[in-house]
Amino acid sequence: MVHRWRWALRGVCVALAWLLLSGSEADGYRWNLPAWVPPPVVPADNPMTVAKVELGRHLFYDTRLSADGSQSCASCHHQDKAFTDGKALSVGVTGEPGARSAMGLANVAYLPTLTWANPQLTSLEVQALIPIFGEHPVEMGMAGREAELFQRLQADATYRRLFARAFPQEARQGDAALFSLSTLTKALAAFQRSLLSFDSPYDRYQYAGDIHALSPSARRGEALFFGEKMECYHCHGGFNFTDNIQHLRLPLAERGFHNTGLYNVDGRGSYPADNPGIVEFTGEAGDRGRFRTPSLRNVGVTAPYMHDGSIATLEEVIRRHYAIAGRSTASTGQPNPARSELVAGFEVSEDEVADLVAFLHSLTDQTLLTDPRWSDPWSGQSPGAQASSIR
């Protein structure tokens, strides 16, 4: 009886999820997903629409969202780098570096946990507030300046049009409802959910039957990646190459956090005090050094690597970290005793490293990196035009 009730509940959840998807499509938004990719989960109070995504794109690239007009969301999330920034640590408007490397945004719609080390941050709408208004560290520096921010946006005729199209109900209620934290964060979240990446050479090889899409080296690397020698697929599996996943065909979200043995500062498994892992939020000793597993899609263009950007190349990630059972082994002489049991080390040749790297590069989606739908809509504007409106 319990078994039947579980399946009945699952059926109801799936049906409701498909209703949400249908609602999004009724509003004119199409995911245009390959048949092998399930639809993402969308909050009931923020359905996808074309107008909302377009507004979010303008906001994402707008430096007026920062205190001095010098930075936008895109300052730390460049399209040509799969929406990372190529830095070990991003720097905010005050020059203060962040604690961790900027994560890529490709397929963020499928992630139940959004950052390296905060398991409680699960909503894109909530997460959007942190870079704009956060103070530890300061990123865009708008804490306490909310009224000023919305004055900037309201003064722009482009935004008056875009906000009204994206939020017609709020537009009927007046500017206070139309230009608000709710509409701002919902638009930014909708744009980020639109950043889909499923057109890599590996996708064409694996799912479209294009046997010429991968080189012989990349095919050998595929065998290594999914083999028991290196065991990469245990944490980087599934269609998004991570063990953090949620979508409409999955009853419950899956979350993965792991200690890979990157550090062992005290010989007992501890990480640096400014980057201790999710233990900072859970308080559980077993969570020391555990960080969210990133997706490996587009990993070839998202260097440097690891949560603190401390490894420069994919070759080093393989040879000087995973092959030796965690980098802490080399730095302290002993592996981190709290590291994941899956990080056991392995013998690897130079040819095997080259093959595995070739496979990882086959996960790069040039469409994501170049599609104008996700590019800067302000790029035709004269330099400094946005910032001058702030001063």
C-alpha positions as CSV (number, residue, x, y, z in Angstrom):
1,M,0.0,0.0,0.0
2,V,2.8,2.4,0.9
3,H,4.5,1.6,-2.4
4,R,1.4,2.4,-4.3
5,W,0.9,5.7,-2.5
6,R,4.5,6.7,-3.3
7,W,4.0,6.2,-6.9
8,A,0.6,8.0,-6.8
9,L,2.3,11.0,-5.2
10,R,5.1,10.9,-7.7
11,G,2.5,10.9,-10.5
12,V,0.8,14.0,-9.0
13,C,4.1,15.8,-8.7
14,V,5.0,15.1,-12.3
15,A,1.6,16.2,-13.5
16,L,1.9,19.4,-11.6
17,A,5.4,20.0,-13.0
18,W,4.1,19.5,-16.6
19,L,1.4,22.0,-15.9
20,L,4.0,24.5,-14.9
21,L,5.9,23.8,-18.1
22,S,2.7,24.2,-20.1
23,G,2.1,27.5,-18.4
24,S,5.5,28.7,-19.5
25,E,4.9,27.7,-23.1
26,A,1.5,29.4,-23.0
27,D,3.3,32.6,-22.2
28,G,5.3,32.3,-25.4
29,Y,8.5,30.8,-24.1
30,R,10.0,27.6,-25.7
31,W,12.9,25.7,-24.1
32,N,13.8,24.1,-27.5
33,L,15.4,21.2,-25.7
34,P,16.8,18.1,-27.4
35,A,14.6,15.1,-26.8
36,W,17.1,13.5,-24.4
37,V,17.0,16.5,-22.0
38,P,14.2,16.8,-19.5
39,P,12.6,20.2,-18.9
40,P,14.0,22.2,-15.9
41,V,12.0,23.1,-12.8
42,V,10.6,26.7,-12.8
43,P,9.1,28.3,-9.7
44,A,5.3,28.7,-9.9
45,D,5.5,32.4,-9.0
46,N,8.1,33.1,-11.8
47,P,7.0,31.4,-15.0
48,M,9.3,31.8,-18.0
49,T,8.3,34.4,-20.6
50,V,10.2,35.8,-23.6
51,A,9.8,39.4,-22.2
52,K,11.1,38.4,-18.8
53,V,14.2,36.8,-20.2
54,E,14.9,39.8,-22.4
55,L,14.5,42.1,-19.4
56,G,16.8,39.9,-17.4
57,R,19.4,40.0,-20.2
58,H,19.5,43.8,-20.1
59,L,19.8,43.8,-16.3
60,F,22.5,41.1,-16.4
61,Y,24.8,43.3,-18.5
62,D,24.0,46.6,-17.0
63,T,26.7,48.3,-14.9
64,R,24.1,50.6,-13.3
65,L,23.4,47.7,-11.0
66,S,26.7,48.5,-9.2
67,A,27.5,51.3,-6.9
68,D,30.0,53.1,-9.1
69,G,28.8,52.0,-12.5
70,S,31.9,49.8,-13.1
71,Q,30.5,46.3,-12.9
72,S,27.5,44.2,-14.0
73,C,26.6,40.6,-13.3
74,A,28.5,39.9,-16.6
75,S,31.7,41.3,-15.1
76,C,32.1,37.9,-13.3
77,H,30.2,35.8,-15.8
78,H,31.6,36.2,-19.4
79,Q,29.7,34.5,-22.2
80,D,32.9,33.4,-24.0
81,K,34.1,31.7,-20.8
82,A,30.8,29.8,-20.3
83,F,29.7,32.6,-17.9
84,T,32.8,32.4,-15.6
85,D,35.4,35.1,-15.6
86,G,38.8,33.4,-16.0
87,K,40.0,34.6,-12.5
88,A,40.9,32.6,-9.5
89,L,38.9,35.0,-7.3
90,S,36.5,37.7,-8.6
91,V,37.0,41.3,-7.4
92,G,34.2,43.6,-6.4
93,V,33.8,47.4,-6.9
94,T,35.9,48.1,-3.8
95,G,38.8,46.0,-5.0
96,E,38.0,43.3,-2.4
97,P,38.5,39.8,-3.7
98,G,35.8,37.2,-3.2
99,A,36.4,34.0,-1.3
100,R,35.7,31.6,-4.2
101,S,36.0,31.3,-7.9
102,A,33.0,32.5,-10.0
103,M,30.9,29.5,-11.0
104,G,29.7,29.0,-14.6
105,L,26.0,29.6,-15.3
106,A,25.4,27.1,-18.1
107,N,22.4,24.9,-17.2
108,V,22.0,26.6,-13.8
109,A,18.3,25.9,-14.2
110,Y,19.1,22.3,-13.4
111,L,21.0,22.9,-10.2
112,P,19.3,22.5,-6.8
113,T,22.2,24.2,-5.0
114,L,23.7,27.2,-6.6
115,T,27.1,28.0,-5.0
116,W,30.2,26.2,-4.0
117,A,29.6,26.1,-0.3
118,N,26.1,27.3,0.8
119,P,23.7,24.3,0.7
120,Q,20.9,26.6,1.8
121,L,21.1,28.8,-1.3
122,T,18.7,27.0,-3.7
123,S,16.7,29.8,-5.4
124,L,18.1,31.9,-8.3
125,E,15.7,34.7,-7.3
126,V,17.3,34.8,-3.8
127,Q,20.8,34.3,-5.1
128,A,20.5,37.4,-7.3
129,L,20.4,39.6,-4.2
130,I,23.8,38.5,-3.0
131,P,26.2,40.0,-5.6
132,I,24.1,43.2,-5.8
133,F,23.6,43.9,-2.1
134,G,26.0,41.6,-0.3
135,E,28.7,43.0,2.0
136,H,30.8,40.0,2.9
137,P,32.5,40.3,0.4
138,V,31.3,43.4,-1.4
139,E,30.7,42.7,-5.0
140,M,28.4,45.3,-6.7
141,G,28.1,47.4,-3.6
142,M,24.5,48.4,-3.6
143,A,23.6,47.6,0.0
144,G,21.4,50.4,1.4
145,R,21.1,52.0,-2.0
146,E,18.0,50.2,-3.3
147,A,16.0,53.4,-3.9
148,E,18.9,54.8,-5.9
149,L,19.1,51.7,-8.0
150,F,15.4,51.8,-9.0
151,Q,15.6,55.5,-9.7
152,R,18.3,54.7,-12.2
153,L,16.2,52.0,-13.9
154,Q,13.0,54.1,-13.9
155,A,14.8,57.0,-15.6
156,D,15.6,54.8,-18.6
157,A,12.9,54.6,-21.3
158,T,14.2,51.2,-22.4
159,Y,13.6,49.8,-19.0
160,R,10.2,51.4,-18.7
161,R,9.2,49.5,-21.8
162,L,10.9,46.2,-20.8
163,F,9.6,46.1,-17.3
164,A,6.1,46.8,-18.4
165,R,6.2,44.0,-21.0
166,A,7.7,41.5,-18.6
167,F,5.4,42.3,-15.7
168,P,2.1,43.7,-17.0
169,Q,0.2,43.0,-13.8
170,E,2.7,45.0,-11.7
171,A,2.7,47.7,-14.3
172,R,-1.0,48.3,-13.7
173,Q,-0.2,48.7,-10.0
174,G,2.3,51.5,-10.5
175,D,6.0,52.1,-10.4
176,A,6.5,50.9,-6.8
177,A,5.3,47.4,-7.8
178,L,6.9,47.4,-11.3
179,F,10.4,48.5,-10.2
180,S,11.0,46.3,-7.2
181,L,13.3,43.7,-5.8
182,S,10.8,41.1,-6.8
183,T,10.7,42.0,-10.5
184,L,14.4,42.6,-10.6
185,T,15.4,39.3,-9.2
186,K,12.7,37.4,-11.1
187,A,13.9,38.8,-14.4
188,L,17.6,38.0,-13.7
189,A,16.6,34.5,-12.6
190,A,14.6,33.9,-15.8
191,F,17.6,35.0,-18.0
192,Q,19.9,32.7,-16.1
193,R,17.5,29.8,-16.5
194,S,17.6,30.4,-20.3
195,L,21.4,29.7,-20.4
196,L,21.2,26.2,-21.8
197,S,24.2,24.2,-23.1
198,F,23.4,20.9,-24.9
199,D,25.2,21.3,-28.3
200,S,28.8,20.2,-27.6
201,P,30.7,17.8,-29.9
202,Y,30.1,15.1,-27.3
203,D,26.4,15.7,-27.4
204,R,26.4,15.4,-31.1
205,Y,28.5,12.2,-30.9
206,Q,26.5,10.6,-28.0
207,Y,23.0,11.6,-28.8
208,A,22.8,12.6,-32.4
209,G,24.9,9.7,-33.8
210,D,27.6,11.9,-35.3
211,I,30.6,9.5,-35.1
212,H,32.9,12.2,-36.5
213,A,32.1,14.7,-33.8
214,L,34.8,13.2,-31.5
215,S,38.5,12.7,-32.2
216,P,40.0,9.2,-31.5
217,S,41.8,10.8,-28.5
218,A,38.5,12.2,-27.1
219,R,36.9,8.8,-27.5
220,R,39.7,7.2,-25.6
221,G,39.3,9.9,-23.0
222,E,35.6,9.0,-22.8
223,A,36.5,5.5,-21.9
224,L,38.8,6.7,-19.2
225,F,36.2,9.1,-17.8
226,F,33.5,6.5,-17.5
227,G,35.9,3.7,-16.5
228,E,36.6,2.4,-13.0
229,K,40.3,3.4,-13.0
230,M,39.6,7.1,-12.7
231,E,36.0,7.0,-11.7
232,C,35.2,10.6,-12.8
233,Y,31.6,9.7,-13.6
234,H,30.7,8.9,-10.0
235,C,30.5,12.6,-9.2
236,H,30.4,14.0,-12.7
237,G,27.7,11.9,-14.2
238,G,24.3,12.4,-15.8
239,F,23.5,14.7,-18.7
240,N,24.9,17.7,-16.8
241,F,28.1,16.0,-15.6
242,T,27.4,16.6,-11.9
243,D,25.7,14.8,-9.1
244,N,23.7,18.0,-8.3
245,I,20.6,17.8,-10.4
246,Q,16.9,18.6,-10.5
247,H,14.4,18.5,-13.3
248,L,10.7,17.8,-14.0
249,R,11.2,14.0,-14.5
250,L,13.0,13.6,-11.2
251,P,10.8,13.3,-8.1
252,L,13.5,14.7,-5.7
253,A,16.5,16.9,-6.3
254,E,19.9,15.2,-5.9
255,R,22.7,17.1,-4.1
256,G,26.4,16.2,-4.0
257,F,29.1,17.8,-1.8
258,H,32.6,16.3,-1.6
259,N,36.0,16.8,0.0
260,T,38.5,16.0,-2.8
261,G,41.6,16.4,-0.6
262,L,42.6,19.7,-2.0
263,Y,43.9,20.9,1.4
264,N,44.8,19.3,4.8
265,V,46.2,22.3,6.7
266,D,46.3,20.6,10.2
267,G,46.9,17.0,9.3
268,R,43.3,16.2,10.4
269,G,41.5,17.2,7.3
270,S,40.9,20.9,7.8
271,Y,40.8,23.4,5.0
272,P,41.8,27.1,5.2
273,A,39.7,29.1,7.6
274,D,38.3,31.4,4.9
275,N,37.1,28.4,2.8
276,P,36.2,25.6,5.2
277,G,33.4,24.0,3.0
278,I,29.8,23.6,3.8
279,V,30.7,23.0,7.5
280,E,30.4,26.8,7.7
281,F,26.6,26.4,7.3
282,T,25.9,22.9,8.7
283,G,28.2,22.9,11.7
284,E,28.9,19.2,11.1
285,A,32.5,18.1,11.4
286,G,32.1,15.6,8.6
287,D,31.4,18.5,6.2
288,R,34.9,20.0,6.5
289,G,36.3,20.6,3.1
290,R,33.1,19.5,1.3
291,F,32.1,21.7,-1.7
292,R,29.4,21.3,-4.4
293,T,30.4,19.3,-7.4
294,P,30.5,21.6,-10.4
295,S,29.2,20.6,-13.8
296,L,32.0,19.7,-16.3
297,R,30.1,21.1,-19.3
298,N,32.3,23.7,-21.0
299,V,35.1,23.0,-18.4
300,G,37.7,23.5,-21.2
301,V,37.0,27.3,-21.1
302,T,36.4,27.8,-17.3
303,A,40.0,27.8,-16.0
304,P,41.3,28.2,-13.3
305,Y,39.8,25.3,-11.4
306,M,38.6,24.2,-8.0
307,H,36.6,26.3,-5.6
308,D,39.4,28.8,-5.1
309,G,40.8,28.8,-8.6
310,S,44.1,27.3,-7.2
311,I,44.8,24.9,-10.1
312,A,45.6,26.5,-13.5
313,T,45.0,23.7,-16.0
314,L,43.0,20.6,-16.6
315,E,46.3,18.6,-16.9
316,E,47.2,19.8,-13.4
317,V,43.8,18.9,-12.1
318,I,44.3,15.3,-13.3
319,R,48.0,14.8,-12.7
320,R,48.7,16.9,-9.6
321,H,45.4,16.4,-7.8
322,Y,43.2,13.4,-8.5
323,A,46.0,11.1,-9.6
324,I,47.8,11.5,-6.2
325,A,44.6,11.2,-4.1
326,G,44.3,14.9,-3.5
327,R,46.7,17.8,-3.7
328,S,47.2,17.8,0.0
329,T,49.2,14.6,-0.4
330,A,51.9,16.5,-2.2
331,S,51.9,19.5,0.1
332,T,51.8,17.7,3.5
333,G,53.0,14.2,2.6
334,Q,49.7,12.7,3.7
335,P,46.3,12.6,2.0
336,N,43.4,14.4,3.7
337,P,41.8,11.8,6.0
338,A,38.4,13.3,5.5
339,R,38.5,13.2,1.7
340,S,35.9,11.3,-0.3
341,E,36.5,7.6,-0.7
342,L,36.2,8.1,-4.4
343,V,39.4,10.1,-4.4
344,A,41.8,7.1,-4.2
345,G,44.4,8.1,-6.7
346,F,45.5,6.2,-9.8
347,E,48.4,5.6,-12.2
348,V,48.2,7.7,-15.3
349,S,50.4,8.1,-18.4
350,E,51.0,11.3,-20.3
351,D,49.0,9.9,-23.2
352,E,46.0,9.1,-20.9
353,V,46.1,12.6,-19.5
354,A,46.0,14.0,-23.1
355,D,43.1,11.8,-24.0
356,L,41.1,12.7,-20.9
357,V,41.7,16.4,-21.5
358,A,40.6,15.9,-25.1
359,F,37.4,14.4,-23.9
360,L,36.8,17.2,-21.4
361,H,37.3,19.7,-24.2
362,S,34.6,17.9,-26.3
363,L,32.1,19.1,-23.7
364,T,32.5,22.7,-24.9
365,D,29.4,24.1,-26.5
366,Q,30.3,26.9,-29.0
367,T,26.6,27.9,-29.3
368,L,26.5,28.9,-25.6
369,L,29.7,30.9,-26.0
370,T,28.6,32.9,-29.1
371,D,24.8,32.9,-29.3
372,P,23.5,36.5,-29.5
373,R,20.5,35.6,-27.5
374,W,22.7,35.6,-24.4
375,S,25.1,38.5,-25.4
376,D,25.4,42.0,-24.2
377,P,22.3,44.0,-25.5
378,W,24.1,47.3,-24.6
379,S,27.1,46.7,-26.7
380,G,26.1,49.1,-29.4
381,Q,25.8,51.9,-26.9
382,S,28.6,54.5,-26.7
383,P,31.3,53.8,-24.1
384,G,30.4,55.1,-20.6
385,A,26.8,56.0,-21.5
386,Q,25.4,53.8,-18.8
387,A,27.9,54.9,-16.1
388,S,27.5,58.6,-17.0
389,S,23.8,58.4,-16.0
390,I,24.9,57.4,-12.5
391,R,27.1,60.5,-11.9
